[in-house]
Amino acid sequence: MNGADTAFVLISAALVMLMTPGLAFFYGGMVRVKSALNMLMMSFISLGIVSVLWVLYGYSLAFGDDIGAGLLGNFDHIGLKGISPETLTGGKDGIPVLAFALFQLMFAVITPALMSGALADRVKFSAWALFITLWVTVVYFPIAHWVWQPDGWLAQLKVIDFAGGTAVHINAGIGGLAAVLVVGKRIGFTKDPMRPHSLPLVMLGAGLLWFGWFGFNAGSALAANGTAATMAFNTQVATGAAMLGWLVYERIKHGAFTTLGAASGAVAGLVAITPSGAAVNAFGALLIGVVAGAVCSWAVGLKFKLGFDDSLDVVGVHLVGGVIGTLLVGVLAVNGVGGAVQLGRQAVGAFSVLAYSFTVSWFLAKLVDKLVGFRASEDDEVSGLDQALHAETAYDFSAVGGAPAHRSAAPAPSAAEQQPPAPNSKKVDA
């Protein structure tokens, strides 16, 4: 066992785990206050559901030996059968398979959580839990096998997706769109104000995502080496460039530099550099970031033109950013990797994942809607999902407007103290 690489992967796994609560804060601050807790829970529940499924069969379907045609893993590792603490990857100088499985589990957790932002404010929590159970089983696990298992058909095609542009971001973005088309628009969409209730929470969430993304991207090297260093450096510079690109476009288009734009631009850059960062140099990372920031800022407005209600811009940021990063590998990759042939491979990878995920996600959303009803009731949606579905509220306003505590605790004034002073009387300091 390589101890340094093992420690690096375990720390990276912990960083990726932190991204899911970071995403919960990012999304939670963007919704209206009446459904803030529901938004947090839609991310957090993925940590529970996917962790259990990963042990039962998820790891085996994603990273088991191929059953044929590069489409799916076999069932040899059901319940992690055949994997012990001594089982290593990469022969005698590797890391424990359990460390690799933990790292990949965190990817499987955050991918369905990303979709939740598209459906904010309007779905039943129980229906959402059922949907992501089905979705990771028949969408995420197979696509992860295509992309990252050496026998997967996209891996065999030599599609470059270092850390999840296709399997995570394109997959979640288009899956969220498919579910939105089934569930429908929020009540009052384009008519009522639906502003973020807490921009500080949004910025906190974006900061946690940015921090955790170093584990997400650099950790995908699975070793403490130069590739990890390249990926970490490119992650930083692309994210910074994307934030600037978004803000400049926003200032030109809308006349202001917003905190929401800064946070969203940073996430767009993180998304776009995810598939490509290990194959480009620092200048390429800057270019990917600027393009992703500006284009994603433009893309979030498509929902109003095309009429779909993607509540928190999952399509505009994750789908569009994922496609940009995946395709630009073919243009900007260095060391003889890029070129027209590679661009064609990247296009096959991006659009095959897009087509499969959209089709299956749409049918799964329809199935859930038929079985249990996907959408919350109109009364619950209007009054807020927090109280209706979770019997809680994000903030306690019960004492707002009451007398300050120090006043209520003070003794009542005496009768003499309540009398007005006599005319011409002099005030005497006690």
C-alpha positions in Angstrom: 0.0 0.0 0.0 1.2 3.5 -0.8 0.5 5.4 2.4 0.9 8.9 1.0 -1.5 8.3 -1.9 -4.0 6.6 0.4 -4.0 9.5 2.8 -4.4 11.9 -0.1 -7.4 10.0 -1.4 -9.0 9.8 2.0 -8.6 13.5 2.6 -10.0 14.2 -0.9 -13.0 12.0 -0.1 -13.7 14.1 3.0 -13.5 17.3 1.0 -15.9 16.0 -1.6 -18.3 14.9 1.2 -18.2 18.6 2.5 -19.4 19.7 -0.9 -22.9 18.2 -0.3 -23.7 20.4 2.8 -22.0 23.2 0.9 -24.4 22.7 -1.9 -27.2 22.6 0.5 -26.3 26.1 1.8 -25.7 27.4 -1.7 -29.2 26.2 -2.8 -30.8 26.9 0.6 -29.9 30.6 0.5 -31.3 30.9 -3.1 -34.8 29.8 -2.3 -37.6 31.7 -0.5 -37.5 31.4 3.3 -40.7 29.3 3.5 -38.9 26.3 1.8 -35.3 26.8 2.9 -35.2 23.7 5.1 -36.8 21.6 2.4 -34.0 22.6 0.1 -31.3 21.7 2.6 -33.0 18.3 3.2 -33.1 17.5 -0.6 -29.3 17.6 -0.6 -28.7 16.0 2.8 -31.0 13.0 2.1 -28.7 12.0 -0.7 -25.9 11.3 1.8 -28.1 8.6 3.4 -29.8 7.0 0.4 -26.8 6.8 -1.9 -24.4 5.6 0.8 -26.7 2.6 1.5 -27.2 1.8 -2.2 -23.5 2.1 -2.9 -22.8 -0.8 -0.5 -25.7 -2.9 -1.6 -25.0 -2.8 -5.4 -23.9 0.7 -6.6 -20.2 0.1 -6.4 -20.5 -3.2 -8.2 -22.6 -1.8 -11.0 -20.3 1.2 -11.5 -16.9 -0.4 -11.0 -17.4 -4.1 -11.3 -16.0 -6.0 -14.3 -18.0 -5.2 -17.4 -20.9 -7.5 -18.3 -20.4 -6.7 -22.0 -20.4 -3.8 -24.5 -19.0 -1.5 -21.8 -22.4 -0.6 -20.4 -22.6 -1.9 -16.8 -20.6 -3.6 -14.1 -21.4 -7.1 -12.9 -22.7 -8.2 -9.6 -19.5 -9.7 -8.2 -19.1 -7.0 -5.5 -22.7 -6.9 -4.2 -22.5 -5.8 -0.5 -18.8 -5.1 -1.3 -18.2 -8.9 -1.5 -14.6 -9.8 -2.2 -13.2 -6.5 -1.0 -11.2 -6.5 2.2 -9.0 -3.8 3.8 -6.0 -5.5 2.1 -7.5 -5.4 -1.4 -5.4 -2.8 -3.3 -5.8 -1.0 -6.6 -3.0 -0.9 -9.1 -1.1 -4.0 -8.0 1.5 -4.0 -5.2 1.9 -0.2 -5.1 -1.7 1.1 -4.9 -4.3 2.3 -2.5 -7.0 0.3 -0.7 -10.0 -0.4 -2.9 -12.1 0.8 0.1 -10.4 4.2 -0.2 -11.2 4.4 -3.9 -14.8 3.2 -3.2 -15.3 5.9 -0.5 -14.0 8.6 -2.9 -16.3 7.6 -5.7 -19.2 7.3 -3.3 -19.0 11.0 -2.6 -19.4 11.6 -6.3 -22.4 9.4 -6.4 -23.9 11.4 -3.5 -23.5 14.9 -4.8 -24.7 14.2 -8.4 -28.4 13.7 -7.6 -28.2 16.5 -5.0 -27.2 18.8 -7.8 -30.5 18.1 -9.5 -32.5 19.2 -6.5 -32.0 22.9 -7.3 -34.0 22.5 -10.5 -37.1 21.3 -8.6 -36.9 23.7 -5.6 -40.1 24.8 -3.9 -42.6 22.3 -5.3 -42.0 18.6 -4.9 -42.9 16.1 -2.2 -39.9 15.1 -0.1 -40.9 11.4 -0.1 -41.3 11.5 -3.9 -37.8 13.1 -4.2 -36.3 10.4 -2.1 -37.9 7.7 -4.3 -36.8 9.5 -7.5 -33.1 9.7 -6.5 -33.1 6.1 -5.4 -34.3 5.0 -8.9 -32.1 7.6 -10.7 -28.8 6.7 -9.2 -29.6 3.0 -9.9 -30.4 3.3 -13.6 -28.8 6.5 -14.6 -25.8 7.4 -12.5 -24.3 4.0 -11.8 -24.3 2.9 -15.5 -22.9 6.3 -16.7 -20.1 6.2 -14.1 -19.2 2.8 -15.5 -19.1 4.1 -19.1 -16.8 7.0 -18.2 -14.5 5.8 -15.4 -14.3 2.0 -15.5 -11.5 1.0 -17.9 -13.9 -1.4 -19.7 -16.6 1.3 -20.1 -17.4 2.2 -23.7 -16.6 5.9 -23.3 -13.4 5.0 -21.5 -12.6 2.7 -24.4 -13.3 5.5 -26.9 -10.8 7.6 -25.0 -13.2 10.3 -24.0 -11.4 12.6 -21.5 -13.5 13.3 -18.3 -11.0 13.6 -15.5 -13.4 14.3 -12.7 -17.0 14.3 -13.9 -18.0 16.8 -16.6 -20.2 14.1 -18.2 -21.0 11.7 -15.4 -21.7 14.4 -12.8 -22.6 17.7 -14.3 -24.1 17.0 -17.8 -25.9 14.1 -16.2 -27.4 16.1 -13.3 -28.1 19.1 -15.4 -30.1 17.3 -18.1 -31.7 14.9 -15.6 -32.9 18.0 -13.6 -34.4 19.5 -16.8 -36.2 16.2 -17.6 -37.8 16.2 -14.1 -38.8 19.8 -14.4 -40.6 19.2 -17.6 -42.6 16.4 -15.8 -43.3 18.3 -12.6 -44.1 21.7 -14.2 -43.5 25.3 -13.1 -43.8 26.8 -9.7 -47.0 28.7 -8.9 -46.3 32.3 -9.8 -43.3 31.6 -12.0 -42.4 34.9 -13.9 -45.1 36.7 -12.0 -44.3 36.6 -8.3 -40.9 37.7 -6.9 -38.8 34.7 -6.1 -35.6 36.3 -4.8 -33.0 34.5 -2.7 -33.8 34.8 1.0 -30.2 34.8 2.2 -27.3 35.8 0.0 -24.8 35.3 2.8 -25.8 31.6 2.9 -25.3 31.5 -0.9 -21.8 32.9 -0.6 -21.0 30.5 2.3 -22.2 27.6 0.2 -20.2 28.7 -2.8 -17.1 29.0 -0.6 -17.5 25.5 0.7 -18.0 24.2 -2.8 -14.9 25.9 -4.0 -12.9 24.5 -1.0 -14.3 21.0 -1.4 -13.7 21.0 -5.2 -10.0 20.7 -4.7 -10.7 17.2 -3.4 -13.2 16.6 -6.2 -10.7 17.5 -8.9 -7.2 16.9 -7.6 -8.3 13.8 -5.7 -9.3 12.2 -9.0 -5.7 11.7 -9.8 -5.8 9.1 -7.0 -2.2 9.9 -6.1 -0.3 12.8 -4.6 1.6 13.6 -7.8 2.1 16.2 -10.6 -1.3 15.5 -12.2 -3.1 16.3 -8.9 -1.0 19.5 -8.6 -1.9 20.6 -12.1 -5.6 19.9 -11.5 -5.6 21.8 -8.3 -3.9 24.8 -9.8 -6.2 24.9 -12.8 -9.2 24.5 -10.6 -8.3 27.7 -8.8 -7.5 29.9 -11.8 -10.5 28.7 -13.9 -12.9 29.4 -11.1 -11.5 32.9 -10.5 -11.7 33.6 -14.2 -15.2 32.3 -14.5 -16.4 34.5 -11.6 -14.9 37.6 -13.4 -16.4 36.5 -16.8 -19.9 36.1 -15.2 -19.7 39.5 -13.4 -18.5 41.4 -16.5 -21.3 39.9 -18.6 -23.8 40.7 -15.8 -22.6 44.3 -15.6 -22.9 44.8 -19.3 -26.3 43.1 -19.6 -28.0 44.1 -16.3 -26.0 47.0 -15.0 -24.7 45.5 -11.7 -22.1 43.2 -10.1 -24.2 41.0 -7.9 -23.1 38.6 -5.1 -25.4 35.9 -6.6 -23.5 36.4 -9.9 -20.1 36.1 -8.2 -21.2 32.8 -6.5 -22.8 31.4 -9.6 -19.9 32.3 -11.8 -17.5 30.6 -9.4 -19.6 27.4 -9.6 -19.7 27.6 -13.4 -15.9 27.7 -13.5 -15.6 24.8 -11.1 -18.0 22.8 -13.3 -16.2 23.6 -16.6 -12.7 22.8 -15.4 -13.8 19.5 -13.9 -13.5 17.3 -17.0 -10.6 19.2 -18.6 -8.2 20.5 -15.9 -5.7 17.7 -16.1 -5.3 18.0 -19.8 -4.8 21.8 -20.3 -2.2 24.3 -19.2 -2.9 27.3 -17.0 -3.7 29.6 -19.9 -6.2 27.0 -21.2 -7.8 26.9 -17.7 -8.2 30.7 -17.7 -9.8 30.6 -21.1 -12.2 27.8 -20.1 -13.1 29.8 -17.0 -13.8 33.0 -18.8 -15.9 31.3 -21.5 -17.9 29.3 -18.9 -18.6 32.3 -16.8 -19.9 34.5 -19.6 -21.8 31.7 -21.4 -23.4 30.3 -18.3 -24.5 33.8 -17.3 -26.2 34.1 -20.6 -27.6 30.6 -20.4 -29.5 31.1 -17.1 -31.9 33.4 -18.9 -33.0 30.7 -21.4 -35.6 29.3 -18.9 -37.6 32.5 -19.4 -37.3 32.4 -23.2 -38.0 28.7 -23.5 -40.6 28.5 -20.7 -39.1 25.8 -18.3 -38.8 26.5 -14.6 -35.4 25.5 -13.6 -35.6 27.1 -10.1 -31.9 27.5 -9.3 -30.3 27.4 -12.7 -29.0 23.8 -12.7 -29.4 23.7 -16.5 -27.6 27.0 -17.1 -24.7 26.3 -14.8 -24.2 22.5 -14.6 -25.4 21.3 -18.0 -24.0 24.2 -20.0 -20.8 24.4 -18.0 -20.3 20.7 -18.2 -20.7 20.7 -22.0 -18.3 23.7 -22.3 -15.6 22.0 -20.3 -16.0 18.6 -22.0 -15.9 20.0 -25.5 -13.0 22.4 -24.9 -10.7 19.5 -24.0 -10.6 18.8 -27.7 -9.6 22.4 -28.5 -7.2 23.2 -25.6 -5.6 20.0 -24.5 -1.8 20.0 -24.6 0.9 17.4 -25.1 -0.6 16.2 -28.4 -3.9 15.2 -26.9 -6.2 17.8 -28.4 -7.4 18.1 -32.0 -10.3 17.3 -34.2 -10.4 13.6 -33.4 -10.4 14.3 -29.7 -13.1 17.0 -30.1 -15.2 14.4 -31.9 -14.7 11.9 -29.0 -15.6 14.6 -26.5 -18.8 15.4 -28.4 -19.8 11.7 -28.5 -19.2 11.5 -24.7 -21.2 14.7 -23.9 -24.2 14.1 -26.1 -24.5 10.3 -25.5 -24.7 11.0 -21.7 -27.1 13.9 -22.4 -29.4 11.8 -24.5 -29.5 8.7 -22.2 -29.9 10.8 -19.0 -32.7 12.9 -20.4 -34.7 10.0 -21.7 -34.4 7.8 -18.6 -34.8 10.7 -16.2 -38.0 11.8 -17.9 -39.5 8.3 -17.6 -38.4 7.9 -14.0 -40.0 11.2 -13.1 -43.2 10.1 -14.9 -43.1 6.8 -13.0 -42.7 8.5 -9.6 -45.5 10.9 -10.5 -47.8 8.0 -11.3 -46.9 6.0 -8.2 -46.9 8.6 -5.4 -47.4 12.0 -7.0 -44.2 14.0 -7.5 -45.6 17.5 -6.9 -46.6 18.9 -3.5 -50.1 20.1 -3.1 -50.9 23.7 -4.1 -51.7 24.7 -0.5 -48.3 23.3 0.7 -46.4 25.0 -2.1 -48.1 28.4 -1.4 -47.7 28.2 2.4 -44.2 26.7 2.2 -42.8 23.2 2.2 -40.9 23.5 5.5 -43.9 23.6 7.8 -46.0 21.3 5.6 -43.5 18.5 5.0 -41.0 18.8 7.8 -43.0 20.5 10.6 -40.2 23.0 11.1 -39.2 26.5 10.0 -35.7 27.8 9.1 -35.9 30.8 11.4 -37.9 31.5 14.6 -39.6 34.9 14.3 -41.9 34.4 17.3 -40.1 36.9 19.5 -39.7 39.6 16.7 -41.5 42.8 17.8 -41.7 41.9 21.5 -40.2 44.0 24.3 -36.5 43.6 24.8 -35.5 41.1 27.4 -33.7 43.5 29.6 -36.8 45.7 29.9 -39.2 42.9 30.7 -36.8 41.7 33.4 -36.5 45.1 35.1 -38.6 45.8 38.2 -41.7 48.0 37.7 -41.3 51.6 38.7 -42.8 52.8 42.0 -45.8 55.1 42.2 -43.6 58.0 43.2 -41.3 57.4 40.2 -44.3 57.5 37.9 -45.4 61.0 39.1 -44.3 63.9 37.0 -41.8 66.3 38.7 -43.1 69.3 40.5 -42.9 72.7 38.8 -39.5 74.4 39.2 -38.1 71.4 41.0 -34.5 70.7 40.6 -33.1 67.4 39.5 -30.8 65.8 42.1 -28.4 63.1 40.9 -28.5 60.0 43.1 
